[in-house]
Amino acid sequence: MAKPQPADERTASRLYLVTPEIAEPAKLVDTLQTAVSTTNVAAVLLRLASAGERELINRVKKIAEAIQPLGAAVLLDGQPDIAARAGADGAHLTGIEAFTAAVEHLKPARIAGCGGLKTRHDAMLAAERGADYVMFGAVEAGGGRPPFAAIIERVEWWAPLFEIPCVGFAATLDEIGAFAAAGAEFIAVGDAIWNDPRGPAAALADAAQRLTAPESVA
């Protein structure tokens, strides 16, 4: 599985857009269409507000039908049991236990991503069990997160050694350049986009520009 990859042969990083909790997809569809059609967004991770199964499936279908034709993959935050019926491209699981329990239901037809990986060993386990990518740096449910330097170190360790891509989760726009410089194939952005006072369109344009202008974060 491990394969050295010189830095000058890496492809450019792409954005992995994480939505706010979605209760009414109609309010978000136009924004997502614009984001995918005008910015280098490879995938959109849908966070779904609680609802019955049929309603969840309908929400996903409405968004997937709008953005998949534009070239972005649609992934669900958890919810692997409805991914196929909703027309999603796959699911993102948090923690090696959740990933292990769900991966056989997703593969090989759909993408199975894994985050919430506490150790290098967990990251390698996820890869061995079929993860299509691993994610480092997501803010946990209680708001905790490792020091940014530790997250960058994890990306720098992973990116040159493993064929499976990694996603660096940028909690702020300022972190994007550092993740790109560290070799993350994808850079996730969520609240940093939706809470930006300039609005999501301006924030996404800013984020895309930072992909090509790597910089360090103190």
DRENLOZA-907752 format. One record per residue (C-alpha): residue number from 1; x, y, z negated. Coordinates in nm, 4 decimals. Layout:
REM DRENLOZA-907752
{i=NUM, c1=X, c2=Y, c3=Z}
...
***
This chain:
REM DRENLOZA-907752
{i=1, c1=0.0000, c2=0.0000, c3=0.0000}
{i=2, c1=0.2797, c2=0.2411, c3=-0.0813}
{i=3, c1=0.4340, c2=0.4198, c3=0.2149}
{i=4, c1=0.6748, c2=0.7143, c3=0.2019}
{i=5, c1=0.5487, c2=1.0157, c3=0.3941}
{i=6, c1=0.7852, c2=1.3047, c3=0.4600}
{i=7, c1=0.6398, c2=1.6436, c3=0.3695}
{i=8, c1=0.6838, c2=1.7744, c3=0.7238}
{i=9, c1=0.4636, c2=1.4914, c3=0.8612}
{i=10, c1=0.1649, c2=1.5576, c3=0.6367}
{i=11, c1=-0.1516, c2=1.6864, c3=0.7933}
{i=12, c1=-0.2849, c2=2.0179, c3=0.6725}
{i=13, c1=-0.5027, c2=2.0093, c3=0.3627}
{i=14, c1=-0.8791, c2=2.0351, c3=0.4107}
{i=15, c1=-1.1547, c2=2.1524, c3=0.1796}
{i=16, c1=-1.3867, c2=1.9190, c3=-0.0114}
{i=17, c1=-1.6855, c2=2.1285, c3=-0.1171}
{i=18, c1=-1.8653, c2=2.0378, c3=-0.4401}
{i=19, c1=-2.2179, c2=2.1744, c3=-0.4732}
{i=20, c1=-2.3908, c2=2.3067, c3=-0.7810}
{i=21, c1=-2.6715, c2=2.0852, c3=-0.9140}
{i=22, c1=-2.9321, c2=2.0595, c3=-0.6398}
{i=23, c1=-3.3005, c2=2.0676, c3=-0.7265}
{i=24, c1=-3.4272, c2=2.2490, c3=-0.4161}
{i=25, c1=-3.2107, c2=2.1624, c3=-0.1155}
{i=26, c1=-3.3812, c2=2.4152, c3=0.1120}
{i=27, c1=-3.2094, c2=2.6927, c3=-0.0847}
{i=28, c1=-2.8658, c2=2.5502, c3=-0.0050}
{i=29, c1=-2.8941, c2=2.4089, c3=0.3464}
{i=30, c1=-2.8188, c2=2.7308, c3=0.5362}
{i=31, c1=-2.5163, c2=2.8062, c3=0.3178}
{i=32, c1=-2.3778, c2=2.4565, c3=0.3652}
{i=33, c1=-2.4322, c2=2.4653, c3=0.7408}
{i=34, c1=-2.2437, c2=2.7925, c3=0.7640}
{i=35, c1=-1.9648, c2=2.6617, c3=0.5413}
{i=36, c1=-1.9129, c2=2.3466, c3=0.7457}
{i=37, c1=-1.9380, c2=2.5162, c3=1.0851}
{i=38, c1=-1.7045, c2=2.8061, c3=1.0061}
{i=39, c1=-1.4600, c2=2.6663, c3=0.7487}
{i=40, c1=-1.2332, c2=2.3622, c3=0.7353}
{i=41, c1=-1.4692, c2=2.1544, c3=0.5180}
{i=42, c1=-1.4101, c2=1.7811, c3=0.5514}
{i=43, c1=-1.6691, c2=1.6627, c3=0.2995}
{i=44, c1=-1.9485, c2=1.7899, c3=0.0777}
{i=45, c1=-2.0099, c2=1.6283, c3=-0.2595}
{i=46, c1=-2.3733, c2=1.6608, c3=-0.3643}
{i=47, c1=-2.4477, c2=1.7021, c3=-0.7330}
{i=48, c1=-2.8161, c2=1.6163, c3=-0.7751}
{i=49, c1=-3.0354, c2=1.7475, c3=-1.0534}
{i=50, c1=-3.2346, c2=1.4741, c3=-1.2283}
{i=51, c1=-3.5435, c2=1.3484, c3=-1.0447}
{i=52, c1=-3.7157, c2=1.0288, c3=-0.9377}
{i=53, c1=-3.5434, c2=0.8058, c3=-0.6863}
{i=54, c1=-3.7652, c2=0.9027, c3=-0.3921}
{i=55, c1=-3.7106, c2=1.2723, c3=-0.4584}
{i=56, c1=-3.3336, c2=1.2243, c3=-0.4832}
{i=57, c1=-3.3290, c2=1.0397, c3=-0.1520}
{i=58, c1=-3.5328, c2=1.3139, c3=0.0150}
{i=59, c1=-3.2954, c2=1.5830, c3=-0.1119}
{i=60, c1=-2.9931, c2=1.4022, c3=0.0239}
{i=61, c1=-3.1566, c2=1.3349, c3=0.3598}
{i=62, c1=-3.2460, c2=1.7004, c3=0.4069}
{i=63, c1=-2.8875, c2=1.8110, c3=0.3523}
{i=64, c1=-2.7247, c2=1.5203, c3=0.5358}
{i=65, c1=-2.9332, c2=1.5824, c3=0.8472}
{i=66, c1=-2.8187, c2=1.9436, c3=0.8467}
{i=67, c1=-2.4437, c2=1.9047, c3=0.7984}
{i=68, c1=-2.3376, c2=1.5596, c3=0.9150}
{i=69, c1=-2.3802, c2=1.6550, c3=1.2841}
{i=70, c1=-2.1331, c2=1.9373, c3=1.2177}
{i=71, c1=-1.8618, c2=1.6901, c3=1.1198}
{i=72, c1=-1.8633, c2=1.6889, c3=0.7390}
{i=73, c1=-1.9058, c2=1.3724, c3=0.5354}
{i=74, c1=-2.1824, c2=1.3777, c3=0.2741}
{i=75, c1=-2.0958, c2=1.2112, c3=-0.0556}
{i=76, c1=-2.3017, c2=1.1711, c3=-0.3707}
{i=77, c1=-2.1712, c2=1.2445, c3=-0.7181}
{i=78, c1=-2.2481, c2=0.9036, c3=-0.8650}
{i=79, c1=-2.5761, c2=0.7530, c3=-0.7376}
{i=80, c1=-2.4090, c2=0.4720, c3=-0.5370}
{i=81, c1=-2.7352, c2=0.2771, c3=-0.5402}
{i=82, c1=-2.9126, c2=0.5311, c3=-0.3174}
{i=83, c1=-2.6248, c2=0.6300, c3=-0.0884}
{i=84, c1=-2.7247, c2=0.3997, c3=0.1969}
{i=85, c1=-3.0972, c2=0.4678, c3=0.1794}
{i=86, c1=-3.0394, c2=0.8413, c3=0.1645}
{i=87, c1=-2.8110, c2=0.8426, c3=0.4673}
{i=88, c1=-2.5058, c2=0.9592, c3=0.2717}
{i=89, c1=-2.1579, c2=0.8655, c3=0.3863}
{i=90, c1=-2.0602, c2=0.7392, c3=0.0434}
{i=91, c1=-2.0278, c2=0.8223, c3=-0.3237}
{i=92, c1=-1.7760, c2=0.9591, c3=-0.5712}
{i=93, c1=-1.7437, c2=0.7669, c3=-0.8985}
{i=94, c1=-1.5931, c2=0.9012, c3=-1.2185}
{i=95, c1=-1.3769, c2=0.6606, c3=-1.4175}
{i=96, c1=-1.2226, c2=0.3305, c3=-1.3186}
{i=97, c1=-1.5033, c2=0.1308, c3=-1.4826}
{i=98, c1=-1.7790, c2=0.3086, c3=-1.2885}
{i=99, c1=-1.5786, c2=0.2784, c3=-0.9693}
{i=100, c1=-1.5149, c2=-0.0930, c3=-1.0129}
{i=101, c1=-1.8834, c2=-0.1572, c3=-1.0771}
{i=102, c1=-1.9943, c2=0.0290, c3=-0.7638}
{i=103, c1=-1.7259, c2=-0.0246, c3=-0.5021}
{i=104, c1=-1.8579, c2=-0.3536, c3=-0.3657}
{i=105, c1=-2.1988, c2=-0.1935, c3=-0.3057}
{i=106, c1=-2.0422, c2=0.0848, c3=-0.0988}
{i=107, c1=-1.7628, c2=-0.0812, c3=0.0975}
{i=108, c1=-1.6989, c2=-0.1356, c3=0.3792}
{i=109, c1=-1.9817, c2=0.0650, c3=0.5311}
{i=110, c1=-1.9437, c2=0.3714, c3=0.3100}
{i=111, c1=-1.6804, c2=0.5853, c3=0.1442}
{i=112, c1=-1.5952, c2=0.5082, c3=-0.2178}
{i=113, c1=-1.3968, c2=0.7781, c3=-0.3982}
{i=114, c1=-1.2726, c2=0.7757, c3=-0.7542}
{i=115, c1=-1.1925, c2=1.0494, c3=-1.0055}
{i=116, c1=-1.1700, c2=1.0757, c3=-1.3821}
{i=117, c1=-0.8453, c2=0.8784, c3=-1.3697}
{i=118, c1=-0.6673, c2=0.9199, c3=-1.7015}
{i=119, c1=-0.3404, c2=0.7496, c3=-1.6117}
{i=120, c1=-0.1234, c2=0.6631, c3=-1.3157}
{i=121, c1=-0.2155, c2=0.3015, c3=-1.3763}
{i=122, c1=-0.5866, c2=0.3797, c3=-1.3379}
{i=123, c1=-0.5185, c2=0.5631, c3=-1.0124}
{i=124, c1=-0.3288, c2=0.2647, c3=-0.8740}
{i=125, c1=-0.6042, c2=0.0290, c3=-0.9909}
{i=126, c1=-0.8614, c2=0.2361, c3=-0.8038}
{i=127, c1=-0.6489, c2=0.2169, c3=-0.4900}
{i=128, c1=-0.6030, c2=-0.1581, c3=-0.5239}
{i=129, c1=-0.9780, c2=-0.2045, c3=-0.5666}
{i=130, c1=-1.0601, c2=-0.0200, c3=-0.2461}
{i=131, c1=-1.0838, c2=0.3512, c3=-0.3184}
{i=132, c1=-1.0840, c2=0.5637, c3=-0.0049}
{i=133, c1=-0.9363, c2=0.8502, c3=-0.2044}
{i=134, c1=-0.8430, c2=0.9398, c3=-0.5603}
{i=135, c1=-0.9174, c2=1.2757, c3=-0.7205}
{i=136, c1=-0.7053, c2=1.4576, c3=-0.9773}
{i=137, c1=-0.7947, c2=1.7650, c3=-1.1801}
{i=138, c1=-1.1732, c2=1.7688, c3=-1.2036}
{i=139, c1=-1.3143, c2=1.9449, c3=-1.5085}
{i=140, c1=-1.4699, c2=1.6867, c3=-1.7403}
{i=141, c1=-1.8244, c2=1.6988, c3=-1.8760}
{i=142, c1=-1.7133, c2=1.8641, c3=-2.2000}
{i=143, c1=-1.5109, c2=2.1241, c3=-2.0129}
{i=144, c1=-1.1726, c2=1.9647, c3=-2.0798}
{i=145, c1=-0.8952, c2=1.9372, c3=-1.8252}
{i=146, c1=-0.5264, c2=1.8451, c3=-1.8387}
{i=147, c1=-0.2752, c2=2.1303, c3=-1.8049}
{i=148, c1=-0.2519, c2=2.2411, c3=-1.4440}
{i=149, c1=0.1181, c2=2.1562, c3=-1.4300}
{i=150, c1=0.0331, c2=1.7960, c3=-1.5229}
{i=151, c1=-0.2275, c2=1.7773, c3=-1.2452}
{i=152, c1=0.0179, c2=1.9097, c3=-0.9886}
{i=153, c1=0.2746, c2=1.6563, c3=-1.1093}
{i=154, c1=0.0224, c2=1.3775, c3=-1.0502}
{i=155, c1=-0.0486, c2=1.4985, c3=-0.6959}
{i=156, c1=0.3233, c2=1.5340, c3=-0.6194}
{i=157, c1=0.3767, c2=1.1773, c3=-0.7391}
{i=158, c1=0.0889, c2=1.0335, c3=-0.5370}
{i=159, c1=0.0997, c2=1.2194, c3=-0.2060}
{i=160, c1=0.4352, c2=1.0992, c3=-0.0664}
{i=161, c1=0.3990, c2=0.7383, c3=-0.1838}
{i=162, c1=0.0474, c2=0.6179, c3=-0.1082}
{i=163, c1=-0.1471, c2=0.5861, c3=0.2142}
{i=164, c1=-0.4756, c2=0.6513, c3=0.0366}
{i=165, c1=-0.5304, c2=1.0283, c3=0.0280}
{i=166, c1=-0.5677, c2=1.2306, c3=-0.2871}
{i=167, c1=-0.7959, c2=1.5208, c3=-0.3693}
{i=168, c1=-0.6815, c2=1.8009, c3=-0.5956}
{i=169, c1=-0.9709, c2=1.9710, c3=-0.7729}
{i=170, c1=-0.9131, c2=2.3471, c3=-0.7828}
{i=171, c1=-1.0869, c2=2.5086, c3=-1.0779}
{i=172, c1=-0.9976, c2=2.8516, c3=-0.9359}
{i=173, c1=-0.9158, c2=2.9792, c3=-0.5888}
{i=174, c1=-0.5656, c2=3.0593, c3=-0.7111}
{i=175, c1=-0.4958, c2=2.6867, c3=-0.7536}
{i=176, c1=-0.5619, c2=2.5996, c3=-0.3892}
{i=177, c1=-0.2232, c2=2.7009, c3=-0.2543}
{i=178, c1=-0.0390, c2=2.5007, c3=-0.5188}
{i=179, c1=-0.2385, c2=2.1871, c3=-0.4390}
{i=180, c1=-0.1684, c2=2.2334, c3=-0.0684}
{i=181, c1=0.2033, c2=2.2753, c3=-0.1383}
{i=182, c1=0.1997, c2=1.9625, c3=-0.3566}
{i=183, c1=0.0652, c2=1.7549, c3=-0.0671}
{i=184, c1=-0.3026, c2=1.7010, c3=-0.1537}
{i=185, c1=-0.4791, c2=1.5950, c3=0.1651}
{i=186, c1=-0.8056, c2=1.7414, c3=0.0382}
{i=187, c1=-0.8719, c2=2.0218, c3=-0.2076}
{i=188, c1=-1.2031, c2=2.0219, c3=-0.3921}
{i=189, c1=-1.3701, c2=2.3510, c3=-0.4787}
{i=190, c1=-1.6951, c2=2.3901, c3=-0.6690}
{i=191, c1=-1.7830, c2=2.6579, c3=-0.9224}
{i=192, c1=-1.4974, c2=2.8735, c3=-0.7951}
{i=193, c1=-1.7040, c2=2.9146, c3=-0.4774}
{i=194, c1=-2.0564, c2=2.9364, c3=-0.6149}
{i=195, c1=-1.9735, c2=3.1724, c3=-0.9032}
{i=196, c1=-1.7584, c2=3.4114, c3=-0.7015}
{i=197, c1=-1.9059, c2=3.7642, c3=-0.7248}
{i=198, c1=-1.8354, c2=3.8159, c3=-0.3541}
{i=199, c1=-2.0717, c2=3.5317, c3=-0.2659}
{i=200, c1=-2.0001, c2=3.1792, c3=-0.1376}
{i=201, c1=-1.9290, c2=3.2784, c3=0.2239}
{i=202, c1=-1.6531, c2=3.5208, c3=0.1271}
{i=203, c1=-1.5147, c2=3.2806, c3=-0.1319}
{i=204, c1=-1.4983, c2=2.9974, c3=0.1209}
{i=205, c1=-1.3198, c2=3.2177, c3=0.3732}
{i=206, c1=-1.0700, c2=3.3058, c3=0.1006}
{i=207, c1=-1.0293, c2=2.9384, c3=0.0093}
{i=208, c1=-0.9670, c2=2.8399, c3=0.3710}
{i=209, c1=-0.7000, c2=3.1056, c3=0.4074}
{i=210, c1=-0.5207, c2=2.9759, c3=0.0999}
{i=211, c1=-0.4920, c2=2.6302, c3=0.2584}
{i=212, c1=-0.2373, c2=2.7674, c3=0.5001}
{i=213, c1=-0.0573, c2=2.9907, c3=0.2546}
{i=214, c1=0.0637, c2=2.7577, c3=-0.0229}
{i=215, c1=0.1764, c2=2.9262, c3=-0.3400}
{i=216, c1=0.2624, c2=2.8239, c3=-0.6922}
{i=217, c1=0.0443, c2=2.8749, c3=-0.9967}
{i=218, c1=0.2132, c2=2.9572, c3=-1.3245}
***
